[in-house]
Amino acid sequence: MAEREVVFRVHRYRPESDRGPTYQDYRVPIRDDTVVLDALNHIKDTLDPTLTFRWSCRMGICGSCGMNVNGTPVLTCGVFVKDLRGGVVTVDPMANFPVLKDLVVEFDDFMRKLQGVKPFLIRKEDAPLSAGEYRQTPEQVEAYRQQSMCINCMLCYSACPVYSRTDHFLGPAASAIAYRYIKDSRDEGADERLGRISTKTGIWECTFVGECSVVCPKDVDPAAAIQSLKVLASMRHMRRILMPKSASR
Amino acid sequence: MDRATYDVVVVGGGAAGLRAAIAAAEANPAASIAIVSKVYPMRSHTVSAEGGTAAVLRDYDSFDLHCFDTIKGSDYLADQDAVEFFVSKCPEEIVQLEHWGCPWSRDPDGRVSQRAFGGMSVKRTVFAADKVGFHILHALFQTTMKFDNIHRLDEFFVTDLIREGNAAAGVTALDMRGGELVRITSKAVVLATGGCGRIYEFTTNGFIKTGDGMALAYRAGVALKDMEFVQFHPTALPGTGILITEAARGEGGYLINKDGERFLKRYVPEKMELGPRDILSRSIMSEIREGRAFDGPYGHYIGLDLRHLGEGTINTKLPMVRELAEKYVGIDPVNELIPVRPGQHYIMGGVATNARGETSVPGLYAVGETACVSINGANRLGSNSLSECLVFGTSTGRAVAEYVRKKDWPSGAAAKEAVLAEEARIYDGFLKRERGSETVAGVRKEMQQLMERDVGIYRTEAGLREACARLVSLRERFAGIGIADKERVFNTELTTVLELDYMLEVATAIAHSALGREESRGAHSRTDFPKRDDARFLNHTLAFRADGAPRIEYLPVTITRWQPAARVY
C-alpha cells in the first residue's frame, strides 16, 4: 500500500511543567487504512513516547479514544486519515471537560450524572430468580434498544453547546440512558427518574441543537431522547396537578 | 499515602470483577467493596465480546449435554467437578442479568432467545444481537451504582499486592490522575484483570489486556495453571485483529477458500463451521499452507461468507459484524466475503483457583479469564467465557464476603513498607532512569513477534527453547528501557513499561509450560508430538515463579463421569 506523510498538529498540555496548552507537529506516514488512532500510536511508539491519550479496543465499542479531530468530536479508532480534508490534521482533547494531560480529559461530572438518573431497573418487587426471566417481546426490546447502545464515549458532551455553558445540565448521554430505562417494559422507576431530571439541573436547558445526535457514533439519538423526556416530564407534571392523589403512581 | 481502606479490593472492572463486587456487596452489606481499575469500568475488554453466553434454558437441552460439550471441547483437560458446578449455575446468571436490565434478544413469545455456537450440540447461547459483552458490561456496571457499599477507584493502576504475614492485605497503585503512588489496604483482594492477549502480535484483545492480575499472583507465589493453552479465534480481520464473532457462523455463515470451497468438510465434516475454535484455526492454517487461501496486503486469509443469510438476518442478528466489516475493510457482508484469519483471542490458563476463586494465598482470589478453575481445559468453547465470568464472579464474591466477615483488619504496617518499596522501584527506579538504550515499544514488539512465531498455533521443541532463551534476553533488555516522560500525572509511558513487565512474566510462564507439555491437546499443538498422550499428560501444568526458569509441576485432572475418549467432530 502506498504511503504518504501527513502532518498531525497535536494538543499538548503537561500539567507539571507547562503553564498552558501548546501544539506540537508530527509527520506521520499514512496509508489508506490508517486511522487517526494508528497515527497517534505511531507518534507514541516511534517519535515521542510522552504523548498521552487513552485507547483500548480500537473497534469502536470501548469508548476510550474520543477526541476532537479537526474540531469534530470522533472516536479516533474509526476515522480514516484519508477521509480528512485539509493538509494538516489537528487533534484536540474533547471540549467542555477539564484537560488532565495532552489529550486526556476528566469526566467524573458525567459519572455523577449517570448515577443520578438511577441507571438500573427499578422494580417495586424483584421477582425471585426461580421465577425465570421477565417476559419481553422483540417489539418491547425495540422500544429502548436504540438508547441502550450508548457507550459513554462523551462525544455528545464535547459537541453540546448547552453543556459548554451550563455544566449542571444533565446532558445528552445521561438523558438517553434515563430514557432507555423509562422505556424498558420491565422498569417501574419512571416517576422517580422523571422527578429527578425535571428539576432545574435536568433537561430543560436543551435547546434541541441536535449536535449530540450528529456526532454520536452509535446512533443513540440523545437529542430525540431529551425531547421525549421533556414530553414525559410535562405529562407527569400535569398529572400531578390534575390528579394529585394518583401522583405517586 | 493512604488512599483508603476497604474490606474487599477487586482489581479489574470487567464482567468478572463487577459480578464479584455485586455478589460480595449483596452477601455482606456491611462490607465495603472497592473496584480498582486502570480504566473506567465500561472500557474493560468484556465490552468487545460479541457472540453470546451459554446456559441450559430449554427442554431440548440438559446439564449433562452442556457438561459433555464443554469437557469434549476442553480435550478432556477440564476438571469435571468444576464443569458440573459451572453448568448448573449458568441459567440463574442469565436470569439475574435479565433482572438487572440486560437487553437479551427475545423470541416472539418474550422468552430469551438462544443461538448455535461452535462445539455446542444445541442452541444454547444467549445473546443481545452481537454486542453481548457490551450489554453485559454496561448492565453490570450500571447495576453497581445501586450499591452504597460499592466504591470505585477509576484509573488506578495496581503495581503490587500487599501481604501481611502470608495473607493478602491490599494493593499498591498508581493514582493516574492524582499522580501519586497510594496504598489501598483491605482484608482481601480479588484479581479480575482479564487476559493477556497483548503478549501476541496479532490479537483480538484490546490494548489493556496485559496479564496484570496473572503476573501479580505469580509474583506472590501462586501457580499459573495450564498457561500453554492459548486460544486462537478463527475469524479476526487481517491487519487490525478486530474480532468477527463466531455468531456469524452460528447464524449460518460459511468459511470459504479461494476456490470457493467450504473446506471444513475435510477437517470437521460433522460440525463444519460449528467446529471448535482450536480445530478450525488449524484447518485455516492448513488451507493457507497448501496454497488455497486468498492473498491480501496483510498476508493470507480466507473468506467468511454471510451472503446467503440475507440483509434482514445480518441486520437483526449480526449488526456489529456488518458495521465492523464496512468500516474497517470497506466491504458489505450482504454482498461480499469478509476476509478473516486466526488471531490470539483468549487464554484458557490463568491463576490456579478453586470454584470459590480461592488461591493458595489466604485472602487472595482470582476470577474470570485471569483465573483457571479449570472449566476450559485445553480449549474453551465459544460463549462459555462470559458465563464463566458470571458464575465464578458470583461464587467468588460470596466466598470473599464470607472471608472478610471473620478476618481481622490488617495492621497496616506491611502496607506502609510496601508503598515505600514501590515508590523506590517505580519513581526512583523507572521514572528517574535516564534515557535508556531500549524503548518500551521496541522490546514489546519483539516479544509479540517472538510469541507469535514460536509459541503460536503450532509449536516445536526447538522453537519453544528459542522462545524461552529469547525471553531471558528480552528481560535483560527490559532493564535498559528509558522513560522520557518524567511527569507523575497520567504517565502512560510508565504504565506501558509496567505492563510490559507483567507481560514478560506471563509470556515466560506460557513458553515454559508449552515446552514441558510433550503432546498435542486442544489449542496446544506440538508438531513434534502430534498425538494426545493421556498416560503422561492428563494433568494440569502448574508454573511457579523461581529464580531463572519457572518451576513446572503437574496436577491430575479431576474426572467424574466422562472418561477421556477420542475427540472427533
Boltz contact constraints between the chains, C-beta under 6 A:
constraints:
  - contact:
      token1: [A, 1]
      token2: [B, 297]
      max_distance: 6.0
  - contact:
      token1: [A, 14]
      token2: [B, 487]
      max_distance: 6.0
  - contact:
      token1: [A, 15]
      token2: [B, 489]
      max_distance: 6.0
  - contact:
      token1: [A, 16]
      token2: [B, 487]
      max_distance: 6.0
  - contact:
      token1: [A, 45]
      token2: [B, 441]
      max_distance: 6.0
  - contact:
      token1: [A, 49]
      token2: [B, 484]
      max_distance: 6.0
  - contact:
      token1: [A, 49]
      token2: [B, 493]
      max_distance: 6.0
  - contact:
      token1: [A, 50]
      token2: [B, 484]
      max_distance: 6.0
  - contact:
      token1: [A, 50]
      token2: [B, 485]
      max_distance: 6.0
  - contact:
      token1: [A, 52]
      token2: [B, 490]
      max_distance: 6.0
  - contact:
      token1: [A, 52]
      token2: [B, 492]
      max_distance: 6.0
  - contact:
      token1: [A, 55]
      token2: [B, 207]
      max_distance: 6.0
  - contact:
      token1: [A, 56]
      token2: [B, 43]
      max_distance: 6.0
  - contact:
      token1: [A, 56]
      token2: [B, 206]
      max_distance: 6.0
  - contact:
      token1: [A, 56]
      token2: [B, 207]
      max_distance: 6.0
  - contact:
      token1: [A, 56]
      token2: [B, 208]
      max_distance: 6.0
  - contact:
      token1: [A, 57]
      token2: [B, 48]
      max_distance: 6.0
  - contact:
      token1: [A, 57]
      token2: [B, 206]
      max_distance: 6.0
  - contact:
      token1: [A, 59]
      token2: [B, 242]
      max_distance: 6.0
  - contact:
      token1: [A, 61]
      token2: [B, 47]
      max_distance: 6.0
  - contact:
      token1: [A, 61]
      token2: [B, 48]
      max_distance: 6.0
  - contact:
      token1: [A, 61]
      token2: [B, 134]
      max_distance: 6.0
  - contact:
      token1: [A, 62]
      token2: [B, 43]
      max_distance: 6.0
  - contact:
      token1: [A, 62]
      token2: [B, 47]
      max_distance: 6.0
  - contact:
      token1: [A, 64]
      token2: [B, 43]
      max_distance: 6.0
  - contact:
      token1: [A, 100]
      token2: [B, 177]
      max_distance: 6.0
  - contact:
      token1: [A, 100]
      token2: [B, 490]
      max_distance: 6.0
  - contact:
      token1: [A, 101]
      token2: [B, 489]
      max_distance: 6.0
  - contact:
      token1: [A, 101]
      token2: [B, 490]
      max_distance: 6.0
  - contact:
      token1: [A, 104]
      token2: [B, 490]
      max_distance: 6.0
  - contact:
      token1: [A, 115]
      token2: [B, 145]
      max_distance: 6.0
  - contact:
      token1: [A, 119]
      token2: [B, 142]
      max_distance: 6.0
  - contact:
      token1: [A, 120]
      token2: [B, 142]
      max_distance: 6.0
  - contact:
      token1: [A, 120]
      token2: [B, 143]
      max_distance: 6.0
  - contact:
      token1: [A, 120]
      token2: [B, 146]
      max_distance: 6.0
  - contact:
      token1: [A, 121]
      token2: [B, 101]
      max_distance: 6.0
  - contact:
      token1: [A, 129]
      token2: [B, 92]
      max_distance: 6.0
  - contact:
      token1: [A, 129]
      token2: [B, 95]
      max_distance: 6.0
  - contact:
      token1: [A, 129]
      token2: [B, 96]
      max_distance: 6.0
  - contact:
      token1: [A, 132]
      token2: [B, 95]
      max_distance: 6.0
  - contact:
      token1: [A, 133]
      token2: [B, 95]
      max_distance: 6.0
  - contact:
      token1: [A, 133]
      token2: [B, 98]
      max_distance: 6.0
  - contact:
      token1: [A, 133]
      token2: [B, 112]
      max_distance: 6.0
  - contact:
      token1: [A, 135]
      token2: [B, 110]
      max_distance: 6.0
  - contact:
      token1: [A, 136]
      token2: [B, 106]
      max_distance: 6.0
  - contact:
      token1: [A, 136]
      token2: [B, 110]
      max_distance: 6.0
  - contact:
      token1: [A, 137]
      token2: [B, 110]
      max_distance: 6.0
  - contact:
      token1: [A, 138]
      token2: [B, 106]
      max_distance: 6.0
  - contact:
      token1: [A, 141]
      token2: [B, 103]
      max_distance: 6.0
  - contact:
      token1: [A, 141]
      token2: [B, 106]
      max_distance: 6.0
  - contact:
      token1: [A, 148]
      token2: [B, 103]
      max_distance: 6.0
  - contact:
      token1: [A, 152]
      token2: [B, 42]
      max_distance: 6.0
